[in-house]
């Protein structure tokens, strides 16, 4: 198998996971370059890496460039993606700059991997909350045709990057000591022992930009703008693992038993319930999902008052399937299909 020269751009929470997952999955690498704002040495799982400053020349010879990005912030891809492509790399960007560009595929390989075929050098990774949720919603849409979905998220602080993790830790320590929390660490209000429905900028019609991402990206990935979506995104004081409550109404008749059967057969989905507990636990939880590649689905139950409607609960590691893992899986799919080289 051909080996590739790979660059990981960003040395924060997602960048570290990208390096970790590349090693865990034995990705065919001839060379790994870690790029960041400044050069330094960093250690990941006992291995020391030399981090180089991100410059246009740093992409010379790179064939696959994974941009870690940070939700809600202008990522390095805005400045360097075009330069990387110019030098022959395929860019897989975890940031939000290119997701809604009609010329850029927005991909979850298990759902719409074929969208990668006609890429022009840049590929977008979806929003972490959308990725976790769609692992459950997409197979049901394919089987029963989802007409409407109501989604409420319970999002971990690592969705805001390493500073979110550090912020929750510091705020929790201060709160336990009875001290006033003065360092908000980028949150609009304290997150320790609290939940925030105002964690993201409020935009048109009262929806946050995170809620708009969820809705627009769901339509693009599923290729169906007719699905009616109502989304509420909430930040909760957990470190890793986004949880989402999902209610759906379908065109075709659906039952919890039929939905469960679809979930069991779906790649990247693991049902966690009384029939199939995980580590003795019968309900998906963030601590159960952390470090796992699958999205965990449970609490599958009928809507008692509406025909062809049911609810389920899905949890996934937002740093893995919600970000780093999905990016690496995109790269793997490109290699498998022979689509690595960008179009002229």
LOBA-643250 format. One line per 3 residues: number of its first residue (from 0); their letters; for each residue x, y, z of C-alpha. Coordinates in Angstrom, 3 decimals, decimal comma, padded with zeros to 6 digits. Last residue first. Layout:
<atoms>
NUM> a> X:Y:Z  ...
</atoms>
This chain:
<atoms>
343> xxx> -006,844:020,258:-011,470  -008,745:017,762:-009,333  -007,207:016,803:-006,010
340> xxx> -005,274:013,527:-005,712  -006,646:011,262:-003,024  -009,587:009,802:-004,923
337> xxx> -008,300:006,240:-005,274  -011,444:004,789:-003,697  -009,714:003,236:-000,681
334> xxx> -007,376:006,229:-000,348  -010,254:008,712:-000,349  -012,151:006,546:002,149
331> xxx> -009,141:006,488:004,485  -008,838:010,283:004,293  -012,530:010,660:005,114
328> xxx> -012,082:008,215:007,999  -009,236:010,399:009,301  -011,517:013,443:009,277
325> xxx> -014,350:011,486:010,937  -011,962:010,353:013,670  -010,739:013,880:014,410
322> xxx> -014,061:015,743:014,660  -017,433:014,550:015,947  -016,475:010,916:015,518
319> xxx> -013,426:011,559:017,736  -013,410:014,864:019,639  -017,205:014,833:019,958
316> xxx> -017,214:011,367:021,511  -020,783:010,291:020,833  -024,156:010,107:022,538
313> xxx> -027,584:009,380:021,024  -031,006:009,311:022,683  -034,079:008,154:020,775
310> xxx> -037,641:009,274:020,202  -040,449:008,007:017,983  -043,034:009,088:015,436
307> xxx> -045,090:007,282:012,800  -048,399:008,117:014,506  -048,456:010,748:017,218
304> xxx> -049,666:010,619:020,819  -047,508:008,025:022,562  -044,336:008,916:020,670
301> xxx> -042,582:005,577:020,680  -039,341:004,633:022,437  -035,633:004,169:021,748
298> xxx> -033,796:005,100:024,974  -030,494:004,062:023,332  -027,889:004,945:020,717
295> xxx> -024,112:005,108:021,151  -022,153:006,764:018,329  -019,199:004,550:017,637
292> xxx> -015,479:005,381:017,673  -015,014:005,121:021,420  -012,640:007,205:023,548
289> xxx> -015,444:008,835:025,507  -018,773:007,183:024,755  -019,284:005,629:028,202
286> xxx> -018,329:008,831:030,016  -020,752:010,726:027,777  -023,600:008,316:028,605
283> xxx> -025,629:005,847:026,516  -028,056:003,805:028,660  -027,927:000,175:029,842
280> xxx> -024,556:000,161:031,627  -022,883:-003,157:032,551  -019,793:-002,338:030,528
277> xxx> -022,092:-001,807:027,555  -025,579:-003,219:027,891  -027,198:-005,036:024,930
274> xxx> -030,755:-006,080:025,723  -031,269:-003,462:028,465  -029,921:-000,723:026,212
271> xxx> -026,814:000,439:024,380  -027,102:000,206:020,587  -023,791:000,835:018,816
268> xxx> -023,619:002,867:015,610  -020,544:003,246:013,383  -021,877:000,979:010,659
265> xxx> -025,691:000,576:010,836  -027,106:-002,956:011,290  -027,924:-002,558:014,997
262> xxx> -029,401:000,896:014,330  -031,771:-000,499:011,693  -032,958:-003,246:014,058
259> xxx> -033,503:-000,650:016,784  -035,637:001,420:014,418  -037,799:-001,600:013,607
256> xxx> -038,282:-002,400:017,294  -038,979:001,240:018,182  -041,671:001,276:015,488
253> xxx> -041,832:003,109:012,164  -044,535:003,494:009,521  -043,268:005,351:006,451
250> xxx> -043,257:009,150:006,219  -041,428:009,600:009,502  -041,707:011,866:012,536
247> xxx> -038,566:012,156:014,614  -037,641:013,128:018,162  -033,945:013,286:019,039
244> xxx> -032,319:013,900:022,429  -028,627:014,524:021,931  -025,538:013,814:024,025
241> xxx> -022,086:015,194:023,197  -019,108:013,454:024,766  -016,051:014,913:026,480
238> xxx> -015,566:017,257:029,459  -019,060:017,506:030,929  -020,464:020,768:032,290
235> xxx> -023,291:021,255:029,766  -023,532:023,462:026,668  -027,001:023,548:025,074
232> xxx> -028,163:023,475:021,450  -031,868:023,668:020,609  -032,899:022,435:017,156
229> xxx> -036,142:022,318:015,181  -035,801:020,648:011,792  -038,281:020,078:008,966
226> xxx> -036,745:017,763:006,372  -037,396:019,221:002,896  -033,788:020,238:002,275
223> xxx> -032,751:016,668:001,493  -029,217:015,796:000,407  -028,597:013,996:003,683
220> xxx> -025,272:015,783:004,191  -026,594:019,130:002,943  -029,850:019,116:004,919
217> xxx> -028,115:018,044:008,123  -025,468:020,717:007,583  -028,076:023,475:007,335
214> xxx> -029,956:022,411:010,455  -027,017:021,715:012,735  -025,133:024,779:011,546
211> xxx> -028,196:026,947:012,219  -028,360:025,592:015,764  -024,675:026,384:016,318
208> xxx> -025,209:029,917:014,954  -027,882:030,377:017,588  -031,543:030,626:016,590
205> xxx> -033,551:033,723:017,545  -035,054:034,323:014,104  -031,660:035,277:012,693
202> xxx> -028,575:034,978:014,905  -027,814:034,326:018,551  -024,086:033,843:019,132
199> xxx> -023,271:030,603:020,914  -023,136:029,605:024,596  -026,608:031,029:025,256
196> xxx> -028,306:027,735:026,161  -025,758:027,340:028,934  -025,885:024,736:031,688
193> xxx> -024,455:025,160:035,184  -022,444:023,331:037,833  -019,286:024,833:036,262
190> xxx> -020,236:026,631:033,013  -019,943:030,211:034,299  -021,454:032,712:031,874
187> xxx> -020,672:033,812:028,287  -017,985:031,079:028,024  -014,568:032,125:026,711
184> xxx> -012,615:031,041:029,773  -015,151:032,601:032,195  -012,419:033,535:034,673
181> xxx> -014,157:035,395:037,520  -015,829:032,532:039,329  -016,395:033,578:042,941
178> xxx> -014,724:031,235:045,378  -016,586:028,645:047,449  -013,680:026,223:047,204
175> xxx> -015,818:023,834:045,163  -016,721:026,729:042,866  -013,060:027,608:042,243
172> xxx> -012,117:024,017:041,422  -015,120:023,720:039,118  -014,210:026,961:037,350
169> xxx> -010,630:025,829:036,765  -011,655:022,423:035,364  -014,443:023,877:033,234
166> xxx> -012,084:026,473:031,752  -009,311:023,978:031,017  -011,705:021,811:029,043
163> xxx> -013,110:024,819:027,186  -009,601:026,141:026,494  -008,682:022,796:024,927
160> xxx> -011,401:023,171:022,329  -014,902:024,664:022,500  -016,442:021,274:021,763
157> xxx> -014,330:020,127:024,708  -017,016:021,762:026,876  -019,425:018,879:026,315
154> xxx> -022,712:019,432:024,486  -026,171:018,386:025,661  -028,181:018,806:022,457
151> xxx> -031,922:019,077:021,844  -033,304:017,845:018,521  -036,782:017,971:016,978
148> xxx> -036,991:016,114:013,677  -039,497:016,245:010,833  -040,216:014,303:007,645
145> xxx> -037,767:011,431:008,207  -037,938:008,897:005,362  -038,358:005,375:006,857
142> xxx> -035,246:003,396:005,896  -032,916:006,098:004,589  -034,087:008,609:007,170
139> xxx> -033,630:006,010:009,917  -030,061:005,370:008,722  -029,363:009,128:008,699
136> xxx> -030,782:009,999:012,139  -028,484:007,914:014,335  -025,092:008,722:012,807
133> xxx> -026,638:012,087:012,056  -026,660:013,065:015,735  -022,934:012,510:016,294
130> xxx> -021,981:014,340:013,089  -024,368:017,251:013,688  -022,962:017,839:017,152
127> xxx> -019,367:017,799:015,903  -020,049:020,183:013,013  -019,236:018,467:009,753
124> xxx> -015,792:017,842:008,214  -015,306:019,731:004,969  -013,321:018,581:001,931
121> xxx> -010,948:020,780:-000,089  -009,002:019,610:-003,158  -011,665:019,839:-005,842
118> xxx> -013,815:016,956:-004,641  -015,703:014,991:-007,283  -015,640:011,575:-005,634
115> xxx> -016,010:012,757:-002,044  -019,810:012,835:-002,257  -019,625:009,028:-002,490
112> xxx> -018,951:008,909:001,251  -022,469:010,117:002,038  -023,584:008,314:005,210
109> xxx> -020,802:006,039:006,511  -018,195:008,493:005,186  -019,615:011,570:006,977
106> xxx> -018,980:014,293:004,420  -019,454:017,925:003,500  -018,211:018,105:-000,107
103> xxx> -016,981:021,570:-001,180  -018,260:023,222:-004,375  -021,586:024,244:-002,809
100> xxx> -019,697:026,032:000,008  -021,749:025,309:003,131  -018,984:023,507:004,991
97> xxx> -016,060:025,637:003,801  -015,211:027,909:006,739  -016,675:025,731:009,519
94> xxx> -013,515:024,107:010,839  -012,672:020,400:010,673  -010,997:020,787:007,289
91> xxx> -009,820:017,899:005,132  -007,368:019,361:002,618  -006,078:017,195:-000,243
88> xxx> -002,516:018,266:-000,885  -000,805:019,090:-004,198  001,084:022,320:-003,430
85> xxx> -001,810:024,481:-004,613  -004,067:022,477:-002,296  -001,910:023,423:000,688
82> xxx> -001,856:027,084:-000,326  -005,646:027,090:-000,732  -006,058:025,616:002,733
79> xxx> -003,632:028,045:004,412  -005,449:031,193:005,509  -009,050:030,057:005,941
76> xxx> -007,740:026,610:006,850  -006,007:028,048:009,921  -009,391:028,400:011,590
73> xxx> -011,626:031,371:012,225  -013,372:030,469:015,446  -016,844:029,152:016,211
70> xxx> -015,795:025,524:016,311  -012,030:025,104:016,396  -010,013:023,843:013,424
67> xxx> -008,083:020,569:013,288  -006,924:020,888:009,678  -005,945:017,496:008,261
64> xxx> -003,631:017,855:005,257  -003,172:014,869:002,925  -000,522:014,830:000,164
61> xxx> 002,148:017,023:001,752  005,194:017,563:-000,497  005,464:021,264:000,314
58> xxx> 002,884:022,042:002,991  005,352:023,747:005,363  006,125:026,184:002,536
55> xxx> 002,785:027,945:003,039  003,601:028,499:006,731  002,373:026,792:009,882
52> xxx> 005,186:026,762:012,417  006,546:023,294:013,035  005,768:020,968:015,944
49> xxx> 008,445:018,413:016,753  006,818:015,354:018,264  007,596:013,425:021,432
46> xxx> 005,902:010,090:022,017  004,578:009,174:025,472  000,903:009,341:024,547
43> xxx> 001,349:012,727:022,861  004,339:014,913:023,774  004,995:018,362:022,343
40> xxx> 008,079:020,150:021,050  007,819:023,685:019,737  007,257:025,736:016,586
37> xxx> 004,560:028,396:016,620  001,025:028,812:015,264  000,723:025,070:014,638
34> xxx> 001,895:022,334:012,274  002,388:018,648:012,999  004,072:016,818:010,129
31> xxx> 003,699:013,066:009,727  005,725:011,172:007,117  005,385:007,963:005,113
28> xxx> 001,972:007,424:006,613  -000,392:004,529:005,886  -002,822:005,013:008,799
25> xxx> -002,224:002,364:011,431  -005,677:003,030:012,948  -004,315:003,830:016,409
22> xxx> -001,483:005,928:014,969  -003,731:008,141:012,849  -006,148:008,234:015,784
19> xxx> -003,566:009,674:018,205  -002,366:012,309:015,741  -005,955:013,375:015,035
16> xxx> -006,785:013,349:018,739  -003,920:015,742:019,445  -005,179:018,033:016,685
13> xxx> -008,689:017,949:018,139  -007,630:019,015:021,644  -005,048:021,566:020,492
10> xxx> -002,005:021,113:018,252  -003,390:022,450:014,988  -002,620:021,493:011,401
7> xxx> -001,989:017,765:011,015  000,110:017,125:007,902  000,351:013,768:006,148
4> xxx> 002,877:012,435:003,648  001,338:009,273:002,319  002,174:005,599:002,100
1> xx> 001,216:003,475:-000,877  000,000:000,000:000,000
</atoms>
